[in-house]
Structures are given as structure tokens and as C-alpha cells.
Amino acid sequence: MRAVFLDRDGVINRATVRDGKPYPPDTLDELEVLDGVPDALTKLRQAGFRLIVVTNQPDVARGAQTRETIEAMHERLASSLAVDEIVACYHDGDACDCRKPKPGALLDAARRHGVELERSFMVGDRWRDIEAGQRAGCRCLFVDHGYREQQPAGPFVRVASLAAAAEWIIENQ
């Protein structure tokens, strides 16, 4: 089984950019799926991929967000988009294995879904996403929004959106 692992904020839904850095939506009302995402996910599903969202949500551990709000966002996304699972790391810092750039969340989801990581892809918009995908053994696509922060190290394919990533994945699977 092949999968496409997807970051959430900036790939699936709009991130709020402040001082060149992306932030997740604060409320369920602010959750906005990006243009082209539903079609891109449907095309990937039709091409035979499992679709697994893997997201860091450290604001829960920091006390700036509630787990209930994050889970309500995930319920809305799961009910409206062709995704198989949404995996969230609620920790802050590097003490856990599930927080990207560590690959633990991808590895655990791959075991649950019977995914062959070397035949799979990671799509993210931050260096942590790309590094987690690389460490898990996936081919990686970087959605470049021009954030003013650390850039990923190669190898990866640079794309403008999830729609562009889906096209590339389908053509190069």
C-alpha cells in the first residue's frame, strides 16, 4: 500500500502568516480549506494512495489552544475531505517521537495502514515536514509559500500547492 502523508496547516488549510511565519487557525470558524485541495485529494485517492494527515499542534501543550478545538477542526476536515486518518502531535519540544521532524507519527501510521514508506510521499510546507518524510524513507514535496524561516534540506521537489504536488506524484509514482 502506498500513501501520501500531508501536513495540515499551509497544505490542507490556510495558515495565517505573521512576520513571515505560518500559524494555525485559532477557531473552527477560521478553518479554511485551500483552493484545489479537495480535487487534489480525490485524484490521489483515485490513483490508489492512502491519505494521512500528520500535524504538529504544540499550542495545546503551550496552553494557547484546546485539544477540543483541534479535534473539532479534524472532524470537519475528515468529514469533508478524502483523507484516511488525521494524526496530531500535541506535544511541545523534542521529548516525543511523534513531533516532526522526528518520523514517529509517519512510522506509526504506516504500520497501522500497511504502508510501504519507500513507495510513499510526504507533502509539507515547512522544513520539519520534509525532514520527517525523509527520515521515514518517503519522497518529499515542499509546498513553498516563501516563509521567512529555515528552509528544508534536499532532496525534495518544490511545488506551489497541493494541487501541483498531486500532479507531480501521479506523474512520478
C-alpha atoms as an extended CHARMM CRD file, in Angstrom:
* protein
*
       173  EXT
         1         1  MET       CA              0.0000000000        0.0000000000        0.0000000000  PROA      1               0.0000000000
         2         2  ARG       CA              1.2320000000        3.4900000000       -0.8920000000  PROA      2               0.0000000000
         3         3  ALA       CA              0.4050000000        6.6780000000        0.9840000000  PROA      3               0.0000000000
         4         4  VAL       CA              0.6920000000       10.4050000000        0.7320000000  PROA      4               0.0000000000
         5         5  PHE       CA              1.3830000000       11.9370000000        4.1240000000  PROA      5               0.0000000000
         6         6  LEU       CA              0.2090000000       15.5330000000        4.3160000000  PROA      6               0.0000000000
         7         7  ASP       CA              0.9120000000       18.3550000000        6.6860000000  PROA      7               0.0000000000
         8         8  ARG       CA             -2.2340000000       20.2280000000        7.7140000000  PROA      8               0.0000000000
         9         9  ASP       CA             -1.6480000000       23.9790000000        8.1090000000  PROA      9               0.0000000000
        10        10  GLY       CA             -0.4100000000       25.5070000000        4.8480000000  PROA      10              0.0000000000
        11        11  VAL       CA             -1.0360000000       22.3380000000        2.8210000000  PROA      11              0.0000000000
        12        12  ILE       CA             -4.6580000000       21.3710000000        3.5360000000  PROA      12              0.0000000000
        13        13  ASN       CA             -5.9280000000       24.5690000000        5.1540000000  PROA      13              0.0000000000
        14        14  ARG       CA             -4.8750000000       28.2000000000        5.0910000000  PROA      14              0.0000000000
        15        15  ALA       CA             -2.2250000000       29.1970000000        7.6170000000  PROA      15              0.0000000000
        16        16  THR       CA             -2.1260000000       32.7200000000        8.9920000000  PROA      16              0.0000000000
        17        17  VAL       CA              1.2710000000       34.2590000000        8.2360000000  PROA      17              0.0000000000
        18        18  ARG       CA              2.6630000000       36.7600000000       10.7390000000  PROA      18              0.0000000000
        19        19  ASP       CA              6.1950000000       38.1420000000       10.4240000000  PROA      19              0.0000000000
        20        20  GLY       CA              6.8990000000       35.5850000000        7.6970000000  PROA      20              0.0000000000
        21        21  LYS       CA              5.9740000000       32.5970000000        9.8780000000  PROA      21              0.0000000000
        22        22  PRO       CA              2.8290000000       30.4200000000        9.4960000000  PROA      22              0.0000000000
        23        23  TYR       CA              0.3450000000       29.8510000000       12.3130000000  PROA      23              0.0000000000
        24        24  PRO       CA             -2.6720000000       27.5150000000       12.5110000000  PROA      24              0.0000000000
        25        25  PRO       CA             -6.2280000000       28.8420000000       12.6310000000  PROA      25              0.0000000000
        26        26  ASP       CA             -7.3370000000       29.7900000000       16.1360000000  PROA      26              0.0000000000
        27        27  THR       CA            -11.0000000000       28.8030000000       15.8140000000  PROA      27              0.0000000000
        28        28  LEU       CA            -13.1740000000       26.3920000000       13.8820000000  PROA      28              0.0000000000
        29        29  ASP       CA            -14.6510000000       29.3820000000       12.0270000000  PROA      29              0.0000000000
        30        30  GLU       CA            -11.1530000000       30.3530000000       10.8220000000  PROA      30              0.0000000000
        31        31  LEU       CA            -10.5130000000       26.8820000000        9.3450000000  PROA      31              0.0000000000
        32        32  GLU       CA            -10.4290000000       27.3930000000        5.5560000000  PROA      32              0.0000000000
        33        33  VAL       CA             -9.5540000000       24.5840000000        3.1370000000  PROA      33              0.0000000000
        34        34  LEU       CA             -7.1940000000       25.8700000000        0.4480000000  PROA      34              0.0000000000
        35        35  ASP       CA             -8.3050000000       26.0950000000       -3.1760000000  PROA      35              0.0000000000
        36        36  GLY       CA             -7.7490000000       22.8950000000       -5.1300000000  PROA      36              0.0000000000
        37        37  VAL       CA             -7.2960000000       20.6850000000       -2.0590000000  PROA      37              0.0000000000
        38        38  PRO       CA            -10.4910000000       18.5900000000       -2.3740000000  PROA      38              0.0000000000
        39        39  ASP       CA             -9.8050000000       17.8010000000       -6.0410000000  PROA      39              0.0000000000
        40        40  ALA       CA             -6.1300000000       17.0460000000       -5.3910000000  PROA      40              0.0000000000
        41        41  LEU       CA             -7.0240000000       14.6110000000       -2.6010000000  PROA      41              0.0000000000
        42        42  THR       CA             -9.6580000000       12.9150000000       -4.7540000000  PROA      42              0.0000000000
        43        43  LYS       CA             -7.1300000000       12.4620000000       -7.5850000000  PROA      43              0.0000000000
        44        44  LEU       CA             -4.5620000000       10.9790000000       -5.2010000000  PROA      44              0.0000000000
        45        45  ARG       CA             -7.1810000000        8.6280000000       -3.7280000000  PROA      45              0.0000000000
        46        46  GLN       CA             -8.2200000000        7.5350000000       -7.2580000000  PROA      46              0.0000000000
        47        47  ALA       CA             -4.5440000000        6.8660000000       -8.0230000000  PROA      47              0.0000000000
        48        48  GLY       CA             -4.5340000000        4.3380000000       -5.1740000000  PROA      48              0.0000000000
        49        49  PHE       CA             -2.9360000000        6.2730000000       -2.3230000000  PROA      49              0.0000000000
        50        50  ARG       CA             -3.8880000000        6.2630000000        1.3450000000  PROA      50              0.0000000000
        51        51  LEU       CA             -4.0940000000        9.8690000000        2.5210000000  PROA      51              0.0000000000
        52        52  ILE       CA             -2.8020000000       10.5310000000        6.0260000000  PROA      52              0.0000000000
        53        53  VAL       CA             -2.5910000000       13.9940000000        7.5560000000  PROA      53              0.0000000000
        54        54  VAL       CA              0.2390000000       14.3760000000       10.0930000000  PROA      54              0.0000000000
        55        55  THR       CA              0.2660000000       17.6340000000       12.0320000000  PROA      55              0.0000000000
        56        56  ASN       CA              2.1520000000       19.2180000000       14.9230000000  PROA      56              0.0000000000
        57        57  GLN       CA             -0.2080000000       21.1460000000       17.2110000000  PROA      57              0.0000000000
        58        58  PRO       CA              2.0630000000       22.3050000000       20.0700000000  PROA      58              0.0000000000
        59        59  ASP       CA             -0.2690000000       25.1780000000       21.0260000000  PROA      59              0.0000000000
        60        60  VAL       CA             -2.2590000000       22.6110000000       23.0280000000  PROA      60              0.0000000000
        61        61  ALA       CA              0.7540000000       21.8600000000       25.2700000000  PROA      61              0.0000000000
        62        62  ARG       CA              1.5370000000       25.5860000000       25.4300000000  PROA      62              0.0000000000
        63        63  GLY       CA             -1.9840000000       26.3570000000       26.6700000000  PROA      63              0.0000000000
        64        64  ALA       CA             -2.7770000000       28.5990000000       23.6760000000  PROA      64              0.0000000000
        65        65  GLN       CA             -5.2730000000       26.1630000000       22.1190000000  PROA      65              0.0000000000
        66        66  THR       CA             -7.6050000000       23.4210000000       23.3340000000  PROA      66              0.0000000000
        67        67  ARG       CA             -7.4830000000       19.8480000000       22.2050000000  PROA      67              0.0000000000
        68        68  GLU       CA            -11.2770000000       20.0070000000       21.7120000000  PROA      68              0.0000000000
        69        69  THR       CA            -10.9140000000       22.8290000000       19.1590000000  PROA      69              0.0000000000
        70        70  ILE       CA             -8.1980000000       20.9310000000       17.2500000000  PROA      70              0.0000000000
        71        71  GLU       CA            -10.3080000000       17.7560000000       17.2570000000  PROA      71              0.0000000000
        72        72  ALA       CA            -13.3550000000       19.7130000000       16.0110000000  PROA      72              0.0000000000
        73        73  MET       CA            -11.2040000000       21.0160000000       13.1310000000  PROA      73              0.0000000000
        74        74  HSD       CA            -10.0820000000       17.4820000000       12.3510000000  PROA      74              0.0000000000
        75        75  GLU       CA            -13.6590000000       16.1940000000       12.4260000000  PROA      75              0.0000000000
        76        76  ARG       CA            -14.6680000000       18.8750000000        9.9310000000  PROA      76              0.0000000000
        77        77  LEU       CA            -11.7220000000       18.0930000000        7.6500000000  PROA      77              0.0000000000
        78        78  ALA       CA            -12.2670000000       14.3360000000        7.8620000000  PROA      78              0.0000000000
        79        79  SER       CA            -15.9750000000       14.6650000000        7.0620000000  PROA      79              0.0000000000
        80        80  SER       CA            -15.4160000000       16.8970000000        4.0240000000  PROA      80              0.0000000000
        81        81  LEU       CA            -12.1400000000       15.6280000000        2.5230000000  PROA      81              0.0000000000
        82        82  ALA       CA            -10.9380000000       12.2870000000        1.1730000000  PROA      82              0.0000000000
        83        83  VAL       CA             -8.4900000000       11.5090000000        3.9850000000  PROA      83              0.0000000000
        84        84  ASP       CA             -7.9900000000        8.1870000000        5.7520000000  PROA      84              0.0000000000
        85        85  GLU       CA             -6.6210000000        9.4680000000        9.0470000000  PROA      85              0.0000000000
        86        86  ILE       CA             -5.5260000000       12.6460000000       10.7990000000  PROA      86              0.0000000000
        87        87  VAL       CA             -2.6690000000       12.1950000000       13.2560000000  PROA      87              0.0000000000
        88        88  ALA       CA             -1.8470000000       15.0680000000       15.6200000000  PROA      88              0.0000000000
        89        89  CYS       CA              1.1040000000       15.5690000000       17.9300000000  PROA      89              0.0000000000
        90        90  TYR       CA              0.0110000000       17.7900000000       20.8040000000  PROA      90              0.0000000000
        91        91  HSD       CA              3.4530000000       17.9310000000       22.4490000000  PROA      91              0.0000000000
        92        92  ASP       CA              5.8960000000       20.8360000000       22.5920000000  PROA      92              0.0000000000
        93        93  GLY       CA              9.6400000000       20.3380000000       22.4300000000  PROA      93              0.0000000000
        94        94  ASP       CA             11.5850000000       17.2970000000       21.2930000000  PROA      94              0.0000000000
        95        95  ALA       CA             10.7480000000       14.7700000000       24.0390000000  PROA      95              0.0000000000
        96        96  CYS       CA              8.3270000000       12.7000000000       21.9290000000  PROA      96              0.0000000000
        97        97  ASP       CA              8.8320000000       10.6430000000       18.7700000000  PROA      97              0.0000000000
        98        98  CYS       CA              5.6240000000       11.8820000000       17.1050000000  PROA      98              0.0000000000
        99        99  ARG       CA              6.6120000000       15.5510000000       16.7170000000  PROA      99              0.0000000000
       100       100  LYS       CA              8.0070000000       16.3530000000       13.2880000000  PROA      100             0.0000000000
       101       101  PRO       CA             10.8840000000       16.4820000000       12.3030000000  PROA      101             0.0000000000
       102       102  LYS       CA             11.0080000000       13.1080000000       14.0330000000  PROA      102             0.0000000000
       103       103  PRO       CA              9.3230000000       10.4480000000       11.8890000000  PROA      103             0.0000000000
       104       104  GLY       CA              7.4040000000        8.6190000000       14.6400000000  PROA      104             0.0000000000
       105       105  ALA       CA              3.9130000000        9.7290000000       13.5780000000  PROA      105             0.0000000000
       106       106  LEU       CA              4.5640000000        8.6680000000        9.9830000000  PROA      106             0.0000000000
       107       107  LEU       CA              6.0830000000        5.3440000000       11.0440000000  PROA      107             0.0000000000
       108       108  ASP       CA              3.1690000000        4.5350000000       13.3800000000  PROA      108             0.0000000000
       109       109  ALA       CA              0.5580000000        5.4580000000       10.7500000000  PROA      109             0.0000000000
       110       110  ALA       CA              2.4300000000        3.3980000000        8.1520000000  PROA      110             0.0000000000
       111       111  ARG       CA              2.2640000000        0.3410000000       10.4290000000  PROA      111             0.0000000000
       112       112  ARG       CA             -1.4720000000        0.8400000000       11.0670000000  PROA      112             0.0000000000
       113       113  HSD       CA             -2.2600000000        1.1660000000        7.3540000000  PROA      113             0.0000000000
       114       114  GLY       CA              0.2450000000       -1.3270000000        5.9370000000  PROA      114             0.0000000000
       115       115  VAL       CA              2.0730000000        1.4280000000        4.0540000000  PROA      115             0.0000000000
       116       116  GLU       CA              5.3140000000        0.8500000000        2.1670000000  PROA      116             0.0000000000
       117       117  LEU       CA              7.2300000000        4.0170000000        3.0470000000  PROA      117             0.0000000000
       118       118  GLU       CA              9.7050000000        3.7750000000        0.1620000000  PROA      118             0.0000000000
       119       119  ARG       CA              6.7350000000        3.9360000000       -2.2670000000  PROA      119             0.0000000000
       120       120  SER       CA              5.1100000000        6.8230000000       -0.4070000000  PROA      120             0.0000000000
       121       121  PHE       CA              5.3120000000       10.6170000000       -0.3070000000  PROA      121             0.0000000000
       122       122  MET       CA              5.2960000000       13.4470000000        2.2400000000  PROA      122             0.0000000000
       123       123  VAL       CA              3.8760000000       16.8550000000        1.3020000000  PROA      123             0.0000000000
       124       124  GLY       CA              4.6360000000       19.7340000000        3.6610000000  PROA      124             0.0000000000
       125       125  ASP       CA              5.2610000000       23.4650000000        3.7730000000  PROA      125             0.0000000000
       126       126  ARG       CA              7.9670000000       23.5820000000        6.4590000000  PROA      126             0.0000000000
       127       127  TRP       CA             11.4130000000       22.0490000000        6.8980000000  PROA      127             0.0000000000
       128       128  ARG       CA             10.1280000000       19.8360000000        9.7610000000  PROA      128             0.0000000000
       129       129  ASP       CA              7.6610000000       18.1360000000        7.4170000000  PROA      129             0.0000000000
       130       130  ILE       CA             10.2920000000       17.4320000000        4.7940000000  PROA      130             0.0000000000
       131       131  GLU       CA             12.8230000000       16.1240000000        7.3170000000  PROA      131             0.0000000000
       132       132  ALA       CA             10.2160000000       13.8230000000        8.9070000000  PROA      132             0.0000000000
       133       133  GLY       CA              9.3230000000       12.4290000000        5.4770000000  PROA      133             0.0000000000
       134       134  GLN       CA             12.9640000000       11.9220000000        4.5640000000  PROA      134             0.0000000000
       135       135  ARG       CA             13.7070000000       10.1910000000        7.8760000000  PROA      135             0.0000000000
       136       136  ALA       CA             10.7070000000        7.8940000000        7.3120000000  PROA      136             0.0000000000
       137       137  GLY       CA             12.0040000000        6.9620000000        3.8480000000  PROA      137             0.0000000000
       138       138  CYS       CA              9.4050000000        8.8390000000        1.7590000000  PROA      138             0.0000000000
       139       139  ARG       CA              9.9120000000       11.0230000000       -1.2850000000  PROA      139             0.0000000000
       140       140  CYS       CA              9.1330000000       14.6090000000       -0.2820000000  PROA      140             0.0000000000
       141       141  LEU       CA              7.4180000000       17.5820000000       -1.8610000000  PROA      141             0.0000000000
       142       142  PHE       CA              7.8130000000       21.0490000000       -0.3740000000  PROA      142             0.0000000000
       143       143  VAL       CA              4.9420000000       23.4990000000       -0.8220000000  PROA      143             0.0000000000
       144       144  ASP       CA              6.9220000000       26.7380000000       -0.8950000000  PROA      144             0.0000000000
       145       145  HSD       CA              4.9260000000       29.6800000000        0.4540000000  PROA      145             0.0000000000
       146       146  GLY       CA              8.0450000000       31.8170000000        0.8980000000  PROA      146             0.0000000000
       147       147  TYR       CA              8.0200000000       31.7600000000        4.7030000000  PROA      147             0.0000000000
       148       148  ARG       CA             10.9170000000       33.5810000000        6.3480000000  PROA      148             0.0000000000
       149       149  GLU       CA             12.2860000000       30.6520000000        8.2990000000  PROA      149             0.0000000000
       150       150  GLN       CA             14.6380000000       27.7110000000        7.9480000000  PROA      150             0.0000000000
       151       151  GLN       CA             14.3120000000       26.0240000000        4.5620000000  PROA      151             0.0000000000
       152       152  PRO       CA             14.3590000000       22.2370000000        4.1130000000  PROA      152             0.0000000000
       153       153  ALA       CA             17.4740000000       20.3540000000        3.0780000000  PROA      153             0.0000000000
       154       154  GLY       CA             17.3130000000       18.1620000000       -0.0120000000  PROA      154             0.0000000000
       155       155  PRO       CA             16.3250000000       16.0240000000       -1.6470000000  PROA      155             0.0000000000
       156       156  PHE       CA             12.7940000000       17.2550000000       -2.2640000000  PROA      156             0.0000000000
       157       157  VAL       CA             10.5980000000       18.5850000000       -5.0540000000  PROA      157             0.0000000000
       158       158  ARG       CA              9.4900000000       22.2230000000       -4.7310000000  PROA      158             0.0000000000
       159       159  VAL       CA              5.8330000000       22.9080000000       -5.6680000000  PROA      159             0.0000000000
       160       160  ALA       CA              3.3960000000       25.8140000000       -5.3060000000  PROA      160             0.0000000000
       161       161  SER       CA              0.3840000000       23.9280000000       -3.9000000000  PROA      161             0.0000000000
       162       162  LEU       CA             -1.0920000000       20.5680000000       -3.0020000000  PROA      162             0.0000000000
       163       163  ALA       CA             -2.6930000000       20.5050000000       -6.4630000000  PROA      163             0.0000000000
       164       164  ALA       CA              0.7600000000       20.8020000000       -8.0670000000  PROA      164             0.0000000000
       165       165  ALA       CA              2.1270000000       18.1730000000       -5.6770000000  PROA      165             0.0000000000
       166       166  ALA       CA             -0.6840000000       15.7600000000       -6.5800000000  PROA      166             0.0000000000
       167       167  GLU       CA              0.0410000000       16.1920000000      -10.2960000000  PROA      167             0.0000000000
       168       168  TRP       CA              3.7360000000       15.5240000000       -9.7400000000  PROA      168             0.0000000000
       169       169  ILE       CA              3.0790000000       12.4730000000       -7.5470000000  PROA      169             0.0000000000
       170       170  ILE       CA              0.6540000000       10.9340000000      -10.0330000000  PROA      170             0.0000000000
       171       171  GLU       CA              3.0880000000       11.5040000000      -12.9320000000  PROA      171             0.0000000000
       172       172  ASN       CA              6.1070000000       10.1810000000      -10.9950000000  PROA      172             0.0000000000
       173       173  GLN       CA              4.6760000000        7.3790000000       -8.8670000000  PROA      173             0.0000000000
